């Protein structure tokens, strides 16, 4: 039995489809029944037989912070894909991020050891990796810098990684993947899907930094290959290509038949923008869009290398331009 956490998110939903379409016995946990419709949307993007495939999944209502409910979900489980996470860059969400990303991951790996699962795969992020000087390629051995302008999301994902590595020292057989921005169809309300939605409405500005991109199909395929391999106690960067934000946002706009952004958001403008966004949040209570750390991230140039996973699995990533085009077409059909 395979257990998947985060099955109503982008990676989890696409992973579930890939597993059940190859007749794997799968159990998935969920917190909110309404979010199951998002997984169904992802399945529908693949096949007309989506409802039948979706119904082969054994769904269990459980929160990764609820150990008793989780314990029941782990019954007879041999393999675990831990995709569940809370994504936010708002500083005032830090404690919630810690609970879900760090404490939740600790619960998952502890139960995996208690139930003697064969192997676990953890979906982390390139946000937990450090930065090289002179824009040299960032690899799996590039050390995290706790003194850098790290987002609260990155800090808690790094903490979650420490829980996984701690468990491997206690006997857990685990692998980890560090994807860049994951592009995929089916979920448009948040994550990278919301970027296509925003591009369709119209984008005016682009930033000066770079962004690491990868197709969700590649992330899912590599996770499965790693789980079926003898590889353990290793992490792998999953980045197909590194693009400038200008090229990325222009490609997004073209994919949904919208006008591309034409103006550069300078660092000075972004510094003013995040302060105004902070003030708006204080006055209205609305969620933050920009933070100091996020503006730093989207203005920075980083070059991530996936050479390790390419060599380990003899893997070829999908071209990003075709991925953006395909996801944009899916968006236009579903809106």
C-alpha positions in Angstrom: 0.0 0.0 0.0 1.3 3.5 -1.0 0.4 6.5 1.2 0.3 10.0 -0.3 0.0 13.1 1.8 -1.0 16.4 0.1 -3.1 14.6 -2.5 -5.3 17.7 -3.1 -2.2 19.8 -4.1 -0.6 20.1 -7.5 2.2 17.5 -7.0 0.1 15.2 -4.9 -2.8 15.1 -7.4 -0.6 14.5 -10.4 1.3 11.9 -8.5 -2.0 10.1 -7.5 -3.0 10.0 -11.1 0.3 8.5 -12.2 0.2 5.8 -9.5 -3.4 4.7 -10.0 -3.1 4.7 -13.8 -0.4 2.0 -13.4 -2.7 0.0 -11.1 -0.9 0.8 -7.8 -2.8 0.3 -4.5 -3.0 3.9 -3.1 -4.2 5.6 0.0 -4.3 9.3 0.3 -5.1 11.6 3.2 -7.2 14.8 3.0 -8.4 17.5 5.4 -11.2 19.1 3.5 -13.7 17.2 1.4 -14.3 20.2 -0.9 -10.6 20.1 -2.0 -11.1 16.7 -3.4 -12.7 18.4 -6.4 -9.2 19.8 -7.3 -7.8 16.3 -7.5 -10.7 15.4 -9.7 -10.0 18.4 -12.0 -6.4 17.2 -12.4 -7.5 13.7 -13.2 -10.0 15.0 -15.8 -7.2 16.8 -17.6 -5.6 13.4 -18.3 -8.5 11.1 -19.3 -12.2 10.7 -19.8 -12.1 7.8 -17.4 -11.1 10.1 -14.5 -14.0 9.3 -12.2 -13.3 5.5 -12.2 -9.6 6.1 -11.6 -10.2 8.6 -8.8 -12.5 6.1 -7.1 -9.7 3.5 -6.9 -8.0 5.7 -4.3 -8.6 4.9 -0.6 -9.2 8.4 0.8 -8.7 8.9 4.6 -9.6 12.1 6.4 -6.6 13.0 8.5 -4.5 16.0 9.4 -0.7 15.6 9.5 -0.9 17.2 13.0 -3.4 14.6 14.2 -1.2 11.7 15.2 -4.0 9.3 16.1 -5.8 9.8 12.7 -2.4 9.5 10.9 -1.6 6.3 12.7 -4.7 4.7 11.3 -3.8 5.9 7.8 -0.4 4.2 8.1 -1.9 0.7 8.5 -0.3 -1.7 6.0 1.6 1.1 4.3 4.9 0.2 2.7 5.8 3.4 0.8 5.1 7.1 1.6 5.1 10.1 -0.6 5.1 13.2 1.7 3.8 16.1 -0.5 1.7 17.9 2.1 2.9 21.4 3.0 1.7 24.9 3.8 2.9 27.5 1.3 3.0 31.2 2.5 5.5 34.0 2.4 3.7 36.1 5.0 5.8 36.6 8.1 2.8 36.5 10.4 2.1 32.9 9.2 5.4 31.7 10.5 4.1 29.8 13.5 1.5 28.0 11.4 4.1 27.2 8.8 6.3 25.7 11.5 3.5 23.5 12.8 2.5 22.2 9.4 5.8 22.0 7.6 8.1 21.0 10.5 5.9 19.3 13.1 3.8 17.7 10.4 6.8 16.3 8.7 8.2 15.0 12.1 4.9 13.2 12.6 5.0 11.6 9.1 8.6 10.3 9.5 8.1 9.1 13.0 5.0 7.1 12.0 6.9 5.8 9.0 9.6 4.4 11.3 7.0 3.1 13.8 5.2 1.2 11.0 8.5 0.1 9.4 7.7 1.5 5.9 10.0 0.4 3.2 10.8 3.9 1.8 9.7 7.5 2.0 10.0 10.3 -0.5 9.9 13.9 0.7 9.0 16.8 -1.7 11.0 19.8 -0.5 12.0 22.9 -2.5 15.0 24.7 -4.0 14.2 27.4 -1.5 16.1 25.4 1.1 19.4 25.6 -0.8 22.1 28.2 -0.4 23.5 30.6 -3.0 26.8 30.4 -4.8 29.1 33.4 -5.6 29.3 34.7 -9.1 26.1 32.9 -10.1 27.9 29.6 -10.1 25.6 26.6 -10.4 23.7 25.7 -7.2 24.0 22.0 -6.4 22.7 19.6 -3.7 25.8 20.3 -1.7 25.3 24.1 -1.6 24.9 24.9 2.0 21.9 26.7 3.5 22.8 30.2 4.9 20.6 31.0 7.9 21.8 34.6 7.9 20.5 35.2 4.3 17.2 37.0 3.5 15.3 33.7 3.7 11.5 33.6 3.4 9.5 32.1 6.3 8.4 29.3 3.9 12.1 28.5 3.1 13.0 28.5 6.8 10.2 26.0 7.7 10.9 23.8 4.7 14.5 23.6 5.7 13.4 22.6 9.2 11.2 19.9 7.7 14.3 18.6 5.8 16.1 18.3 9.1 13.4 16.1 10.4 13.7 13.8 7.4 17.5 13.6 7.7 17.2 13.0 11.4 14.9 10.0 10.7 17.4 8.6 8.1 19.9 8.5 10.9 17.4 6.6 13.0 16.9 4.0 10.3 14.4 5.4 7.9 15.0 4.7 4.2 14.3 8.0 2.5 15.0 10.2 -0.5 14.3 13.9 -1.1 13.6 16.1 -4.1 14.1 19.9 -4.3 11.9 21.2 -7.2 11.9 24.7 -8.5 8.6 26.4 -9.4 6.4 23.5 -10.5 4.3 24.1 -13.6 1.2 22.0 -14.2 -2.5 22.1 -15.1 -5.6 21.5 -13.1 -5.4 23.7 -10.0 -5.7 27.5 -10.7 -6.6 28.9 -7.4 -3.1 28.9 -5.9 0.5 27.9 -6.6 1.9 28.2 -10.1 -1.6 27.7 -11.5 -2.6 31.1 -10.1 0.2 32.7 -12.1 -1.5 31.7 -15.4 -4.7 33.2 -14.0 -2.9 36.4 -13.1 -1.2 36.5 -16.5 -4.6 36.2 -18.2 -5.9 39.2 -16.3 -2.8 41.2 -17.4 0.7 41.7 -16.0 2.4 45.1 -16.1 5.7 44.5 -14.5 8.5 41.9 -14.4 11.4 41.7 -12.0 15.1 41.5 -12.7 15.8 38.1 -11.2 15.7 34.5 -12.4 13.3 31.6 -11.7 13.9 27.8 -11.7 11.2 25.9 -13.5 10.1 22.3 -13.9 7.1 20.5 -15.2 4.9 18.6 -12.6 5.0 15.5 -14.8 8.8 15.5 -14.4 8.6 15.9 -10.6 6.2 13.0 -10.3 8.1 10.7 -12.7 11.4 11.3 -10.9 9.8 10.8 -7.5 8.5 7.4 -8.6 11.8 6.4 -10.2 13.6 7.3 -7.0 11.2 5.3 -4.9 11.6 2.3 -7.2 15.4 2.5 -7.1 18.0 1.5 -4.5 18.9 5.2 -3.9 18.4 6.4 -0.4 19.7 9.1 1.9 20.1 11.4 -1.1 18.5 14.7 -2.3 18.0 15.8 -5.9 17.4 19.2 -7.4 14.6 19.1 -9.9 15.0 22.1 -12.3 14.5 21.7 -16.0 15.6 25.3 -16.9 16.5 28.6 -15.3 14.7 31.5 -16.9 14.7 35.3 -16.3 11.4 36.5 -14.8 10.9 38.7 -17.9 11.0 35.7 -20.3 8.9 33.6 -17.9 6.1 36.2 -17.4 6.1 37.0 -21.1 5.7 33.3 -22.0 2.9 33.0 -19.4 1.1 35.9 -21.0 1.5 34.5 -24.6 0.2 31.0 -23.4 -3.1 32.5 -22.3 -3.4 35.0 -25.2 -2.7 38.1 -23.0 -0.4 41.1 -23.4 3.1 40.5 -21.9 4.5 42.8 -19.2 6.7 45.6 -20.6 8.0 47.5 -17.5 10.9 46.4 -15.2 10.0 46.6 -11.5 13.3 48.0 -10.2 14.6 47.0 -6.7 13.7 50.5 -5.5 10.1 50.2 -6.8 9.8 46.7 -5.2 11.2 48.0 -1.9 8.4 50.7 -1.9 5.8 48.1 -3.0 6.5 45.7 -0.1 6.3 48.5 2.4 3.0 49.7 1.0 1.8 46.1 1.0 2.7 45.8 4.7 0.7 48.9 5.4 -2.3 47.7 3.5 -2.3 44.5 5.4 -2.2 46.4 8.7 -5.1 48.7 7.7 -7.3 46.2 5.9 -6.3 42.7 7.2 -5.8 41.4 3.7 -3.1 38.8 3.0 0.3 40.1 2.0 1.4 39.8 -1.6 4.9 41.1 -1.3 7.4 40.8 1.6 11.0 42.1 2.0 12.4 38.5 1.6 10.2 37.7 -1.4 11.2 40.9 -3.3 14.8 39.9 -2.6 14.2 36.5 -4.1 12.5 37.6 -7.3 15.3 40.2 -7.9 18.1 37.7 -7.4 19.9 35.6 -10.1 20.3 32.0 -9.3 21.4 29.1 -11.4 20.3 25.6 -10.2 21.8 22.4 -11.6 20.0 19.1 -12.0 23.0 17.3 -13.2 22.9 14.9 -10.3 19.4 13.5 -11.0 20.1 13.5 -14.8 23.1 11.2 -14.3 21.5 9.1 -11.6 18.4 8.2 -13.5 19.5 9.0 -17.1 16.6 11.4 -17.2 15.6 14.0 -19.8 13.4 17.0 -18.6 10.5 18.3 -20.7 11.3 21.7 -22.4 9.8 24.5 -20.3 8.5 26.5 -23.3 6.3 23.6 -24.4 5.2 23.0 -20.8 4.1 26.6 -20.4 2.2 26.5 -23.7 0.4 23.2 -22.8 -0.6 24.4 -19.3 -1.8 27.7 -20.8 -4.0 25.9 -23.2 -5.5 23.8 -20.4 -6.2 27.0 -18.5 -8.1 28.6 -21.4 -10.1 25.4 -21.9 -11.2 25.2 -18.2 -11.9 28.9 -17.6 
